[in-house]
Amino acid sequence: MDLDVASAPRAAEAARLRPYFDLQLTFAGHLGAATGLAVGEAVSVYTNFRKRMGLQNDSAAAAEAWSAYLALLPDLPDRSARVDWTVATYAGLPVPPPPADQTVFGCFACEAPDSEGRVRIHFGNRDSEGDIGPLDDRKRGARLAELTAMFAHLRDRHPDAASVHGASWLYNTQGYRRLFPAVYGASAILPEGPVRLTGTSSWGQFLDFRQDIKAPLRDAFLARFGDIDPAAPWRIFPLSPLRTQAPFADFLSFYGLA
């Protein structure tokens, strides 16, 4: 693996994420056996490891590092060894920068509008202060300030913005939905087509704000493995990712920016 590691290895974070990696490898292994996929391909399709490791960009170094990780998996004797290898790989990688197509505002990020004026927004836990999570009611003011700054930026830089779109398991929670106009939360629907399992819109629900595994949710998930439909494996996740949309103007009004 030939990466220019610009920061200290993420050993402590990698160790904490071990149960999270184990859960995803268990899921990928189950589906690989059901579909006939090789272990590397199953991990590529059914886990968010590539994105979590920061190797989803198009650089040669990222592609080489991801290929090196996958290449060793088939030679390992069991899932425990594959978890060890995943932890070691993650620990040796630098903290990835935000995606180049996103502008970050605290815990939130947005993409520039597409050709139809659709703005896509994202959430990531970048608030580790204190012993409460970023969506706790006591941090609502901070989150609203971030969103106000983000939508002011969009208003000023992108007058072509017409609508706002999201996709996440977080829209199942009142703590997240209350940060947005009511019409946006009310628009939440289950996706009609295939759900990609390579990001955090489904897998993020299994970690708390400290990045510890949510054991009850994990156990409920594992208990449903007998019901997995290989053609639609996302349906067994405890919290389905929901898709949302609302007019951009509603957000400007909600945050006092109209």
N, C-alpha and C positions, 0 to 999 in steps of 0.2 A: 504494500500500500504506500504510494508515493504522494503524500499530501504535505503541503507546507503548513504545519500545525502552528497557528499564530497565537494560541492561548494554551493555558495549562490544561492537561487532560481532564475530562469531566468524570473522574473516577467516582466521586461521591454520588453524583447524580445518576451515573450508570448503575451503581449498586442499588440505589433506591428504586430504580425502574426495573429491576430484575423480575419481579412478579408480573409487571406489565408486559415485558418481553415474553415471558413464559406463557402468559395467556394467549398472546397473539400467535406464538409458535404452535401452541396446542390447537388453536382454531385452524391455522394453515395446514397443519399435519392431518387433521380430521378431513378437511376438504380435499387435500391432495390425495388422500387414500380413496375418497369417494369419486373423484373425477379423473384420477390417473395422472395428475400433474406431478412432475418432478419437484423435489423439495424446493429448489431455488425458484422455480416458476410460481409455486404456491405461495412462497414468502413474498414474491414480487406483487402478486395479485391480491392477497388476502391480509396483508399487514401494512402498517404505515411506517415501516422501518426506514425506507429510503427518505421519506420526507422528514421523519423524526431525526435522522442522522444528518440532515442538511445536504443530501447528495442528489436531490431531484433536479438540480440545474443542469445545463447542457455542457458544462466545462469538461474537458478531457480528464482532469484530475478527479472530479466527482464520479464520472463514469468508471474510471479505473478503480477507484476505491470501492464502489458498489459491486463491481464485477469480482473484485478480490474477496469481498465478504461472501458473495453467493457461491463462489467457486469451492470454498472449503466445506460448505454445509453438507453436501452429500457424503463426504468422507468421515463425518463425525458419527460416533456410535449410537447416540440417542438424543432425545430432546434436551436433557440436562446439559450435555456438551454443546448443543447448539445455542442454548441460553448463555452459557459461559462465553462462547465466541461472539455472540451479539453484544453482551455487556462489554467485553474487551474492545470490540470494534468501536462501539459508541464512546467509550472512555478515551480512546486515542484520537478522536476527531475534534476539531475546533468548534466553538459555538458558531453556528451559521448566522450570517447577516439576514435581515428581513428580505423576502423576495423582492427582486428588482422592480416588479410591476406594482408594488404596494407602497403606500405612504403611511407611516405609523404615527398614531396619536395615543400614547400610553398603552392601554390594553387593547386598543382598537386599531384597525388598519383598513384602508380602502384602496380600491383600484380606480383608475380613471374610467370615465364612462366609455362603453363600447360604442359601436357605430349606431346603435339604437338608443343611446343615452342611458343605458342600464349601468348603475353603479353597484359593485359587489363589495360587501363589507365583511370583515373578519374579526374574530376575538382571540386573544392569547393572554395567558396570565403573566403579565409583566409587572405585577404589584405583589411583592413578597413581604411587605412590611406588616409587622404585627402577627397576631395569632388568629386572624380571621381571613376568609377568602376575599377575592376581589369583587365578588358580587354580593357580599354581605350588605345589609341595609345601611350599616355605618359607613360604608364606602360609596354609597350611591352618589353623593355629591361629587366625588372625584371622577367617577365614571361619566356622569352627565357633563362635567367640564371637558373631559376628553372628547366626548361626542359633539359637544357644541363647537369645539375648536376644529374637529374634523369636518363638520358640515359647513362651517364658515369657509374653510379651505376649499371645499368642493364648490360652494356657491361662487367664490371669487375667482377660482381658476378654471372652472368647468361650467360655463353657462349653458352647455348643451345637456347637462344632467337632467334626466326626465323621471327616472324611477330608481328605487333602491331594492336590492335583492340579497337574500341571505340563505344559507343552508347549513343547519347544525342541529345536533341533539339539544343544544342549549335553549332552543325555542320551546321546549317542553316545560321550562322552569319559569316561574313567576318573577324570580329575581332578575332574570335577563330580559324578559319581555317588557317589564315595566320601565326599562330605560329608553323605550322607543314609543312612537305614537301608537295609540290603541289600534288603529286600523292596520298597522303593520303586524302586530301580534295576532290580530284576528284573522289575518290572511293565511296563517300557517296551515299547510297541507302536507300529507304524505307524498313523497315523490312517486310518480307513475312508472317511471322506467328504472333501469338498473342503477344501483347506488354503488359508487366506487368506494372501496374500503382501504384506500391507500393514503387517506388523510385523517384529520381529527374529527370530522363531522359525526362519525360514529364512535371511534375508539376513544375520543377524549372523555367520554362519560365515565370511564373506569378509573380515572385519577382524581384525587382531591387536589386542593390548591397547593398542597405541599409536595405533590407528585407521588403520593403514596397510593397504593391500589385500594379501591373501595371493595373490601372483601365481600360484603353481602351481595353487591351487584355482580361481582365476578362469579360468585357461587351460583347465583340465579342464572347467569349466562351459561355456565358450564352444564347446569342441570338440563338445559334445553338442547344440548347438542344432538340428542336423538331425534329432534324434530327438524334438523337442518334440511332445507331444500337446496341442493347444490346449484340450482338455477336462480335462486333468490336468497342467498345466505344472510343478507342484511336484515331479513325479517325476524331473526331470532334475537336481535339486540334488544335489551330491556327498554331503551329509549330510542325510538326511531328518529333519524334526522328529518327535520321538517324544513320545507322551503317556504320562504316568505317574500312578499313584495308589496310596495306601496309607492304612491307618487312622491317624487322628490320634494315637492312643495309642502307636503304634510310634515316633513322633517324640519324644514326651515321654520314653519309655524310653531312646532313643538318645542324647539330649542330657542325660540325668540329671535330668529334671524331673518324673518320675512320683512 
